[in-house]
């Protein structure tokens, strides 16, 4: 295969991947969370959070629900990054936000890496929104 054909295949592969990721973001299927925690409990948590969006974490069949971060939580997170490093900061903020879920997401290194990346992505987005406001 020539270089131009490879380049076209590569661009096509990335375009397909991006389209799939956009679709994943649209899905937001809460069915596993409703089955596990009940709609009533999710509604209670949301009400306690001032109707702000809850954070739903998933790795394979393991789930967790976290409350949305406050400005103080983000401040603690940013301070912890500077003093303790990113992984400890994420663990600290997860502990603060944790409502319920599978502890294996914290104990198992591979699963923690997955939720670590999810949490970091969410918090960095919140941080960006804060600084844009």
N, C-alpha and C positions, 0 to 999 in steps of 0.2 A: 504494500500500500504506500502511495506517495505521501509526502509531507502535507500537501494541501488537503488530500482526502482525510488524513488523520486529524488535521486541524478542524475540518468541518464536522467529523464524527465527535470530536471532543466538545466543540461548541454545542452540538446537538444534545450530547449527553448531559452537559451542564444545564442547558435550557430545560430539558425534561426534569432534571432533579429539582431545579428552582420551582417549576410548576407544581411538582408533587409537594414540595415543602409549603407552598402557598396554600394548597388544598388542605394540608394537615392543619394549618393554622385556622382555617375556616371551620373545620369540623368541630373542634372543642366538644367532643362527646363526653358528657358527664355521667353517662350510664354506669360505668364501673364505680364511680364515686357514690352515686345514689344507691346502688346495690350494697355497697360496703358500709356507708355511713348513714344512709337514709336521707331523703329529700328534706324531711323535717329538721334533721340535725344541720344540714347544709344551710337551710334557711335561718336557723337560729344563729349560726356562726356569722352569716352575712349580716343579720340584723345587729349583732354585737359589734360588727365592724363598721357600723354606720352605712350599711348597704354598699360598701366598697367591694370590689372584686376580690374573692378569695384566690389563693395561689394553690393550684393543683399540680402535684408532682407525681410522676409515674416512671417506673422502670420495670419493664416486662409486666408482671402481674402485681407488683408491689406499688402501693399508693400512699400518699400523704396529703394532708390539707393544712395549709398555713394561712394565718390571717394576713391581711395586707400590711405592709410596713408603714410606720408613721415616720414623720420627719426625725424624731428622736432615734428610731431604729436605724434610719439611714446614716445619721450622724455617728452612732455607735459603730456601725459597719465600717464607715470611712476611717474612723479613728483606729479601729482594730486592724484594718489593713496596714496602716502605717506602723503600728506597734507590734503586731503579732504575725503579720503576713496574711495573704489572701485565704488560704485554706482554713485557718483558725477563725478568721473573720466570718466566713460563710457558715462554719459550724456554730459559731456564737449566735449569729442572727437567725439561723434555722431554729436553734433552741428557743429563742425569744418568740418566734412567730408560730411555732409548732402547735397545732390544735389536736391532731390525731393522725395516726398512720402506722405503717409497718416499720418497726425499729431496725429491721434488716437494712433499710435504706441508709441508716447511719453506720451500722456495724460492718457491713460488707464493703470492702474497698471499691470494687467495680461499681456497685450500685451507688455508693457515695459519690464517686466521680461523676456519674450521670446526673444526680440531683444537684451536686456542686455546680456543674455547668449550667443547669437550668436556673438555679437560684442566682448565680452570679449574673447571668444574662438578664433576669428580671430586675435585679437591683441596679445594675448598670443603666438599664433603660429608665428606671425611676430617677436615678441620679441625673441623667441627661435631661429628663423632663423638668426636674427641680432647677437646674441651672439655666434652662431656656426660659422659664417662667419669669 
